[in-house]
Amino acid sequence: MAEGKLTETSDAAGLEALISRAAASTRGLPPVGKWNPEFCGDLDMEIRADGTWFYMGTPIGRQPLVRLFSTVLRKDADGKTYLVTPVEKVGIRVEDAPFVGVEMSVTQRGDQQILTFRTNVGDVVEAGPDHALRFEIAGENDELKPYLHVRGRLEALISRPVMYDLVALGEPVEIDGREMFAVRSGESVFPMMEMRELEALSR
């Protein structure tokens, strides 16, 4: 397939073929990081910030299909996100993060606390050394946006209701001589912001 943007006609046919090949290569989570197929152009597909997948401007309502596509997602060093099978790689657009953290469970407390998240596509991820939480302050209203590393270079944006539960678990922690507002999970400490910033927001 020639490199470049796919036409609308080839999009439709190519999507069906992509679904077929993705299904054939998916048994659990396939080793997409080990595949090095030819780049076949960009597909008119987008993942919006709320986790909704769109194809040619229309929401993809079939959750099993979204789940299938999510297992062959890969974000490369170029910062772009692709659907990858052993024989092809097609680019898609991602508005924010490809996944959304929609649920959080808390086990233990204190230094032994473990936070486990479920994403909108069914991944279950325990925050810790291999799956870090990071926090950004973004937007006109300086909103806190937590992200969880899921796999590869792919992250989940923690949904706002879950974010409030996450913030409620925060505590002051000294990190490298700075007093930070942070949350613990799996023996890791993840700073959200400096305590002085939190105090300024609370005024």
BAGU-427295 format. One line per 3 residues: number of its first residue (from 1); their letters; for each residue x negated, y, z negated of N, C-alpha, C. Coordinates in Angstrom, 2 decimals, always signed. Atoms other than C-alpha are relative to their C-alpha. Layout:
BAGU-427295
NUM) a) X:Y:Z:X:Y:Z:X:Y:Z  ...
This chain:
BAGU-427295
1) mae) -0.85:-1.19:+0.00:+0.00:+0.00:+0.00:-0.88:+1.23:+0.00  +0.83:-1.18:-0.13:-1.44:+3.38:+0.94:+0.07:+0.84:-1.27  +0.04:-0.86:+1.18:-2.57:+5.71:-1.81:+0.78:+1.27:+0.26
4) gkl) -0.75:-1.24:-0.13:-0.39:+8.74:-2.46:+1.38:-0.16:-0.60  -1.35:+0.06:+0.55:+3.19:+9.49:-3.38:+0.86:-0.92:+0.84  -0.86:+0.93:-0.71:+5.63:+6.73:-2.48:+1.23:+0.73:+0.53
7) tet) -1.23:-0.60:-0.53:+8.58:+7.65:-0.27:+1.19:-0.55:-0.75  -1.21:+0.44:+0.72:+12.13:+7.33:-1.60:+0.40:-1.40:+0.43  -0.37:+1.32:-0.50:+12.77:+4.31:+0.64:-0.92:-1.07:-0.57
10) sda) +0.92:+1.00:+0.51:+9.62:+2.50:-0.39:+0.10:-0.10:-1.52  -0.23:+0.03:+1.43:+10.36:+3.47:-4.01:+1.00:-1.09:-0.36  -1.06:+0.95:+0.32:+13.55:+1.41:-3.99:-0.46:-1.43:+0.19
13) agl) +0.48:+1.36:-0.26:+12.01:-1.65:-2.39:-1.17:-0.33:-0.91  +1.17:+0.23:+0.84:+8.78:-1.23:-4.31:+0.35:-0.25:-1.44  -0.40:+0.19:+1.39:+10.59:-1.04:-7.62:+0.44:-1.43:-0.23
16) eal) -0.45:+1.39:+0.15:+12.28:-4.40:-7.10:-1.17:-0.96:-0.01  +1.18:+0.85:-0.04:+8.95:-5.96:-6.19:-0.82:+0.15:-1.27  +0.74:-0.25:+1.23:+7.30:-4.33:-9.18:+0.65:-0.71:-1.18
19) isr) -0.73:+0.69:+1.06:+10.01:-5.67:-11.50:-0.31:-1.49:+0.03  +0.26:+1.42:-0.16:+9.48:-9.14:-10.10:-1.40:-0.37:-0.46  +1.38:+0.31:+0.37:+5.70:-9.05:-10.52:-0.26:+0.25:-1.48
22) aaa) +0.17:-0.27:+1.43:+5.90:-7.47:-13.96:+0.59:-1.14:-0.83  -0.64:+1.10:+0.72:+8.31:-10.19:-15.11:-0.85:-1.26:+0.06  +0.81:+1.20:-0.17:+6.04:-12.89:-13.72:-1.26:+0.04:-0.84
25) str) +1.26:-0.13:+0.73:+3.00:-11.52:-15.55:+0.21:+0.26:-1.48  -0.28:-0.36:+1.39:+4.74:-10.80:-18.86:+0.38:-1.23:-0.81  -0.29:+1.02:+1.01:+4.53:-13.41:-21.58:-0.55:+0.56:-1.30
28) glp) +0.48:-0.80:+1.11:+4.38:-11.43:-24.75:-0.54:+1.30:+0.57  +0.64:-1.20:-0.54:+2.04:-8.50:-24.12:-1.12:-0.42:+0.94  +1.03:+0.41:-0.95:+0.00:-9.03:-20.94:-1.28:+0.81:-0.18
31) pvg) +1.29:-0.69:+0.19:-3.72:-8.06:-20.86:-0.22:+1.09:+1.04  +0.07:-1.03:-1.03:-3.16:-4.90:-18.81:-1.35:+0.72:+0.00  +1.30:-0.66:+0.07:-6.48:-3.48:-20.03:-1.08:-0.71:+0.79
34) kwn) +1.00:+0.77:-0.74:-8.34:-6.23:-18.19:+0.26:-0.02:+1.50  -0.35:+0.02:-1.42:-6.58:-5.75:-14.86:-0.55:+1.24:+0.70  +0.55:-1.12:-0.76:-8.16:-3.55:-12.19:+0.54:-0.01:+1.43
37) pef) -0.59:+0.07:-1.34:-5.70:-3.48:-9.28:-0.15:+1.31:+0.77  +0.04:-1.19:-0.84:-5.54:-1.01:-6.41:+1.09:+0.98:-0.43  -1.00:-1.02:+0.25:-3.78:+2.30:-7.07:+0.91:+0.12:+1.21
40) cgd) -0.96:+0.04:-1.10:-0.60:+2.29:-5.00:+0.86:+1.26:+0.11  -0.78:-1.23:-0.09:+0.68:+5.84:-5.50:+0.85:+0.23:-1.23  -0.85:-0.38:+1.12:+3.13:+7.54:-7.82:+1.44:-0.43:+0.23
43) ldm) -1.41:+0.39:-0.04:+6.58:+6.20:-8.60:+0.82:+1.12:-0.62  -0.86:-1.05:+0.53:+9.46:+8.62:-9.23:+0.67:-0.51:-1.27  -0.47:+0.51:+1.29:+9.78:+7.45:-12.82:-0.58:+0.88:-1.09
46) eir) +0.44:-0.88:+1.08:+9.56:+9.50:-16.01:+0.53:-0.50:-1.33  -0.43:+0.27:+1.37:+9.68:+8.87:-19.73:+0.13:+1.34:-0.69  -0.24:-1.28:+0.65:+11.27:+11.83:-21.49:-0.46:-0.06:-1.46
49) adg) +0.50:-0.10:+1.37:+10.26:+13.03:-24.95:+0.85:-0.79:-0.99  -0.87:+0.76:+0.92:+13.27:+11.28:-26.54:-0.07:-1.50:+0.25  +0.18:+1.42:-0.28:+12.11:+7.94:-25.10:+0.86:-0.55:+1.11
52) twf) -0.84:+0.46:-1.10:+14.67:+7.77:-22.27:-0.81:-0.11:+1.28  +0.68:+0.22:-1.27:+13.33:+6.32:-19.04:+0.92:+0.40:+1.15  -0.75:-0.43:-1.18:+14.44:+7.86:-15.73:-0.68:-0.55:+1.25
55) ymg) +0.50:+0.41:-1.30:+14.09:+6.47:-12.23:+0.75:+0.79:+1.07  -0.59:-0.85:-1.04:+14.69:+8.89:-9.34:+1.09:+0.89:-0.59  -0.91:-0.94:+0.64:+16.43:+11.27:-11.77:+1.15:-0.61:-0.75
58) tpi) -1.12:+0.69:+0.66:+18.81:+8.64:-13.18:-0.52:-0.81:-1.19  +0.45:+0.79:+1.15:+18.47:+7.15:-16.69:+0.07:-1.50:+0.28  -0.01:+1.47:-0.10:+17.55:+3.47:-16.76:+0.75:-0.52:-1.22
61) grq) -0.85:+0.41:+1.11:+20.36:+2.03:-18.86:-0.23:-1.43:-0.46  +0.22:+1.41:+0.36:+19.17:-1.58:-18.94:-1.20:-0.10:-0.94  +1.08:+0.04:+0.98:+17.16:-1.91:-22.14:-0.99:-1.13:+0.25
64) plv) +0.98:+1.04:-0.30:+15.63:-5.28:-21.16:-0.98:+0.41:+1.09  +0.89:-0.47:-1.06:+14.23:-3.60:-18.04:-1.00:+1.01:-0.55  +0.90:-0.97:+0.63:+12.81:-0.72:-20.09:-1.05:-0.73:-0.82
67) rlf) +0.94:+0.78:+0.81:+11.25:-3.24:-22.47:-1.03:-0.67:+0.90  +0.91:+0.64:-0.94:+9.74:-5.11:-19.51:-1.05:+1.00:+0.49  +0.93:-1.01:-0.50:+8.20:-1.94:-18.08:-0.96:+0.44:-1.11
70) stv) +0.85:-0.48:+1.10:+6.89:-0.94:-21.52:-1.18:-0.93:-0.25  +1.08:+0.96:+0.24:+4.79:-4.11:-21.68:-1.11:+0.10:+1.04  +1.03:-0.14:-1.03:+2.91:-3.22:-18.49:-0.42:+1.46:+0.16
73) lrk) +0.47:-1.38:+0.02:+2.26:+0.43:-19.37:-1.48:+0.04:-0.38  +1.40:-0.22:+0.38:-1.32:+1.64:-19.51:-0.34:+1.47:+0.23  +0.51:-1.36:-0.15:-2.83:+5.06:-20.10:-1.50:-0.08:+0.19
76) dad) +1.41:+0.11:-0.33:-6.23:+5.42:-18.49:-0.78:+1.21:-0.50  +0.87:-1.08:+0.47:-9.20:+7.64:-19.28:+0.27:+1.31:+0.72  -0.33:-1.23:-0.72:-7.94:+10.13:-16.69:+1.19:+0.73:-0.62
79) gkt) -1.12:-0.62:+0.69:-5.05:+10.91:-19.07:+1.35:-0.31:+0.61  -1.26:+0.32:-0.66:-2.42:+9.53:-16.69:+0.49:-1.38:-0.43  -0.62:+1.26:+0.42:+0.01:+6.69:-17.43:+0.48:-0.76:+1.23
82) ylv) -0.30:+0.84:-1.14:+0.58:+3.78:-15.08:+0.79:-1.24:-0.43  -0.51:+1.35:+0.10:+2.65:+0.65:-14.66:-0.99:-0.89:+0.74  +1.09:+0.80:-0.55:+0.11:-2.09:-14.03:+0.38:-1.48:+0.02
85) tpv) -0.09:+1.45:-0.12:+0.38:-5.66:-12.75:-1.35:-0.49:+0.53  +1.30:+0.46:-0.52:-2.48:-7.90:-11.59:-0.32:+0.49:+1.40  +0.25:-0.34:-1.40:-2.03:-6.66:-8.01:+0.29:+1.47:+0.35
88) ekv) -0.31:-1.39:-0.34:-0.92:-2.99:-8.26:-0.01:+0.87:-1.23  -0.05:-1.01:+1.05:-1.05:+0.20:-10.29:+0.72:+1.21:+0.57  -0.76:-1.14:-0.49:+1.56:+2.94:-9.89:+0.12:+1.02:-1.13
91) gir) -0.06:-1.05:+0.98:+1.62:+6.28:-11.64:+1.42:+0.40:-0.35  -1.29:-0.52:+0.44:+4.57:+7.53:-13.69:-0.25:+1.25:-0.86  +0.12:-1.21:+0.81:+5.24:+10.76:-15.62:+0.46:-0.29:-1.43
94) ved) -0.38:+0.13:+1.41:+5.38:+10.93:-19.41:+0.04:+1.41:-0.58  -0.17:-1.36:+0.49:+6.77:+14.10:-20.97:-0.79:+0.25:-1.29  +0.73:-0.15:+1.26:+5.25:+13.51:-24.42:-0.76:-1.30:-0.26
97) apf) +0.57:+1.32:+0.21:+4.46:+10.02:-25.74:+0.90:-1.03:+0.67  -0.83:+0.98:-0.69:+5.65:+6.86:-23.95:+0.99:-0.73:-0.90  -0.87:+0.70:+0.93:+7.23:+5.39:-27.08:+0.50:+0.96:-1.08
100) vgv) -0.53:-0.76:+1.12:+9.32:+6.70:-29.98:+0.10:-0.92:-1.21  -0.15:+0.76:+1.24:+9.06:+5.49:-33.56:+1.36:+0.27:-0.61  -1.39:-0.21:+0.39:+12.68:+4.96:-34.57:+0.34:-0.54:-1.39
103) ems) -0.29:+0.58:+1.32:+12.39:+3.11:-37.89:-1.31:-0.19:-0.75  +1.18:+0.20:+0.84:+9.94:+2.88:-40.79:+0.39:-0.77:-1.24  -0.20:+0.70:+1.27:+9.73:+0.43:-43.65:-1.23:+0.22:-0.88
106) vtq) +1.07:-0.25:+0.96:+7.67:+0.93:-46.79:-0.07:-1.18:-0.95  +0.22:+1.07:+0.98:+6.20:-1.92:-48.82:-1.12:+0.43:-0.94  +0.94:-0.40:+1.04:+4.22:-1.55:-52.03:+0.11:+1.51:-0.24
109) rgd) +0.07:-1.44:+0.26:+3.43:+1.90:-53.36:-1.43:+0.35:-0.41  +1.32:-0.44:+0.43:+0.41:+3.98:-54.28:-1.07:-0.41:+1.00  +1.13:+0.35:-0.86:-2.96:+2.79:-52.93:+0.28:-1.22:+0.86
112) qqi) -0.32:+1.22:-0.74:-1.37:-0.46:-51.70:+1.13:+0.21:+1.01  -1.15:-0.27:-0.87:+1.35:+1.24:-49.68:-0.28:-0.38:+1.45  +0.10:+0.36:-1.42:+1.95:-0.11:-46.17:+1.23:+0.54:+0.71
115) ltf) -1.07:-0.55:-0.83:+4.01:+1.70:-43.55:+0.07:-0.78:+1.30  -0.20:+0.76:-1.23:+5.45:-0.39:-40.73:+1.09:+0.69:+0.82  -0.91:-0.74:-0.88:+7.15:+1.23:-37.75:+0.53:-0.92:+1.11
118) rtn) -0.58:+0.66:-1.16:+9.49:-0.06:-35.06:+0.21:+1.06:+1.08  -0.18:-0.95:-1.09:+9.50:+1.63:-31.67:+1.30:-0.26:+0.74  -1.25:+0.12:-0.77:+12.41:+2.17:-29.30:-0.03:-1.15:+1.00
121) vgd) +0.09:+1.13:-0.93:+11.10:-0.66:-27.10:-0.35:-1.30:-0.71  +0.12:+1.24:+0.74:+10.73:-3.20:-29.89:-1.35:-0.34:-0.58  +1.29:+0.25:+0.64:+7.09:-2.94:-30.90:+0.12:+0.19:-1.50
124) vve) +0.08:-0.15:+1.46:+6.47:-3.43:-34.63:-1.47:+0.19:-0.34  +1.40:-0.41:+0.19:+3.29:-1.67:-35.74:-0.22:+0.43:-1.43  +0.37:-0.38:+1.36:+1.68:-1.42:-39.16:-1.09:+1.06:+0.06
127) agp) +1.00:-1.07:+0.01:-0.13:+1.88:-39.65:-1.18:-0.41:-0.87  +1.21:+0.38:+0.72:-3.71:+1.35:-40.75:-1.22:+0.28:+0.85  +1.24:-0.28:-0.72:-7.29:+1.26:-39.47:+0.10:-0.19:+1.51
130) dha) -0.11:+0.28:-1.44:-6.29:-0.20:-36.09:+1.15:+0.75:+0.66  -1.17:-0.71:-0.53:-3.11:+1.86:-35.70:+0.17:+1.30:-0.79  +0.06:-1.24:+0.77:-3.76:+5.39:-36.86:+1.24:+0.87:+0.21
133) lrf) -0.97:-1.08:-0.09:-1.24:+8.10:-37.59:-0.77:+1.29:+0.20  +0.58:-1.34:-0.13:-2.11:+11.58:-36.36:+1.14:+1.01:+0.04  -1.03:-1.03:+0.15:-0.26:+14.84:-36.81:-0.41:+1.26:+0.75
136) eia) +0.21:-1.26:-0.70:+0.08:+17.94:-34.66:+1.02:+1.01:-0.49  -0.93:-1.11:+0.22:+1.64:+21.33:-35.34:+0.21:+0.63:+1.37  -0.24:-0.43:-1.38:+3.33:+22.34:-32.09:+1.31:+0.75:+0.10
139) gen) -1.25:-0.70:-0.27:+6.05:+24.48:-30.58:+0.06:+1.39:-0.59  -0.16:-1.38:+0.47:+7.27:+28.00:-31.22:+0.26:+0.08:-1.50  -0.33:+0.00:+1.43:+8.46:+27.02:-34.69:-1.02:-0.75:-0.85
142) del) +1.06:+0.72:+0.71:+5.21:+25.27:-35.67:+0.53:-1.29:-0.63  -0.58:+1.24:+0.49:+6.92:+21.90:-35.95:-1.07:-1.08:-0.15  +0.90:+1.12:+0.24:+5.11:+18.90:-37.38:+0.41:-1.17:+0.91
145) kpy) -0.26:+1.12:-0.90:+4.82:+16.08:-34.81:-0.97:-1.14:-0.32  +0.86:+1.15:+0.31:+3.51:+12.71:-36.04:-0.03:-0.98:+1.18  +0.18:+1.01:-1.04:+2.14:+10.15:-33.59:-0.65:-1.24:-0.60
148) lhv) +0.57:+1.27:+0.44:+1.33:+6.48:-34.15:-0.64:-0.70:+1.18  +0.66:+0.77:-1.05:-1.22:+4.58:-32.10:+0.64:-1.39:+0.07  -0.67:+1.30:-0.19:+0.54:+1.52:-30.65:-0.95:-1.02:+0.60
151) rgr) +0.97:+0.90:-0.63:-1.91:-0.12:-28.24:-0.69:+0.75:+1.13  +0.77:-0.69:-1.03:-4.61:+0.89:-25.79:-0.10:+1.48:-0.34  -0.07:-1.45:+0.24:-4.27:+4.66:-25.40:+1.44:+0.47:-0.18
154) lea) -1.43:-0.32:+0.08:-0.49:+4.53:-25.88:+0.41:+0.30:-1.43  -0.47:-0.41:+1.32:+1.21:+6.28:-28.78:+1.52:+0.06:-0.03  -1.44:-0.24:+0.23:+4.69:+6.61:-30.25:+0.14:+1.32:-0.75
157) lis) -0.38:-1.20:+0.74:+6.10:+9.98:-31.25:+1.01:-0.42:-1.06  -0.91:+0.37:+1.08:+7.75:+9.50:-34.64:+1.24:+0.90:+0.08  -1.24:-0.77:-0.13:+11.41:+10.56:-34.40:+0.19:+0.90:-1.22
160) rpv) -0.15:-0.99:+1.07:+12.54:+13.50:-36.53:+0.57:-0.61:-1.29  -0.48:+0.59:+1.27:+14.66:+11.47:-39.03:-1.07:-0.82:-0.71  +1.07:+0.81:+0.62:+11.74:+9.07:-39.59:-1.11:+0.91:-0.51
163) myd) +1.03:-0.94:+0.43:+9.35:+12.01:-39.82:+0.29:+0.54:-1.39  -0.36:-0.52:+1.33:+11.28:+13.40:-42.80:-0.29:-1.03:-1.09  +0.31:+1.06:+0.96:+10.96:+10.04:-44.57:-1.52:-0.12:-0.19
166) lva) +1.46:+0.09:+0.06:+7.25:+9.99:-43.73:-0.58:+1.14:-0.82  +0.49:-1.16:+0.75:+6.66:+13.50:-45.06:+0.29:-0.14:-1.48  -0.37:+0.18:+1.41:+8.46:+12.57:-48.29:-0.99:-0.89:-0.74
169) lge) +1.00:+0.88:+0.62:+5.68:+10.02:-48.90:-1.35:+0.68:-0.14  +1.27:-0.71:+0.04:+2.95:+12.64:-48.57:-0.43:+0.40:-1.41  +0.57:-0.36:+1.30:+0.65:+13.60:-51.43:-1.29:+0.78:+0.22
172) pve) +1.29:-0.69:-0.12:-2.34:+15.88:-52.07:-1.16:-0.98:-0.12  +1.18:+0.87:+0.00:-5.61:+14.11:-51.26:-1.20:+0.85:+0.40  +1.22:-0.73:-0.38:-9.13:+15.55:-51.20:-0.75:-0.80:+1.05
175) idg) +0.70:+0.65:-1.09:-10.83:+14.71:-47.91:-1.13:+0.92:+0.45  +1.17:-0.79:-0.39:-14.37:+15.94:-47.20:+0.01:+1.38:-0.64  +0.03:-1.25:+0.74:-14.02:+18.61:-49.86:+1.17:+0.93:+0.26
178) rem) -1.17:-0.83:-0.29:-10.69:+19.92:-48.52:+1.23:-0.67:-0.58  -1.24:+0.54:+0.55:-7.35:+19.52:-50.25:+1.03:-0.12:+1.12  -0.90:+0.28:-1.12:-5.07:+17.88:-47.69:+1.30:-0.59:-0.50
181) fav) -1.27:+0.71:+0.21:-1.45:+16.81:-47.64:-0.05:-1.20:+0.93  +0.27:+1.21:-0.78:-1.71:+13.20:-46.49:+0.95:-1.12:-0.39  -0.81:+1.19:+0.27:+0.04:+9.86:-46.33:-0.91:-1.22:+0.09
184) rsg) +0.82:+1.22:+0.04:-1.40:+6.41:-47.09:+0.72:-1.15:+0.68  -0.53:+1.26:-0.52:-0.95:+3.11:-45.30:-1.16:-0.94:+0.27  +1.01:+1.02:-0.28:-2.98:-0.07:-45.23:-1.40:+0.40:-0.39
187) esv) +1.28:-0.45:+0.52:-5.82:+1.41:-47.30:-0.61:+1.14:+0.81  +0.44:-1.17:-0.76:-6.13:+4.28:-44.81:+0.77:+1.23:-0.48  -0.62:-1.27:+0.37:-5.38:+7.92:-45.54:+0.05:+0.87:+1.25
190) fpm) -0.19:-0.78:-1.23:-3.94:+10.06:-42.74:+0.43:+1.42:-0.38  -0.34:-1.38:+0.36:-4.04:+13.84:-43.26:+1.02:+0.61:+0.95  -0.99:-0.71:-0.80:-1.05:+15.85:-42.07:-0.43:+1.44:+0.25
193) mem) +0.42:-1.40:-0.08:-2.30:+19.36:-42.83:-0.67:+0.37:-1.31  +0.58:-0.48:+1.24:-4.20:+21.35:-45.40:+1.11:+0.44:-0.95  -1.01:-0.35:+0.98:-2.32:+21.97:-48.61:+0.37:+1.48:+0.08
196) rel) -0.32:-1.44:-0.10:-2.62:+25.73:-48.13:+0.94:+0.29:+1.16  -0.94:-0.16:-1.13:-0.84:+25.38:-44.77:+1.40:-0.43:-0.41  -1.30:+0.47:+0.48:+1.93:+23.37:-46.41:+0.65:+1.02:-0.92
199) eal) -0.53:-1.00:+0.92:+2.31:+25.96:-49.13:+0.50:+1.24:+0.74  -0.41:-1.15:-0.80:+2.52:+28.72:-46.51:+1.33:-0.26:+0.69  -1.26:+0.36:-0.67:+5.30:+26.83:-44.68:+1.16:-0.03:-0.99
202) sr) -1.05:+0.14:+1.00:+7.20:+26.40:-47.94:+0.49:+1.35:-0.54  -0.40:-1.31:+0.52:+7.39:+30.13:-48.67:+1.22:+0.56:+0.72
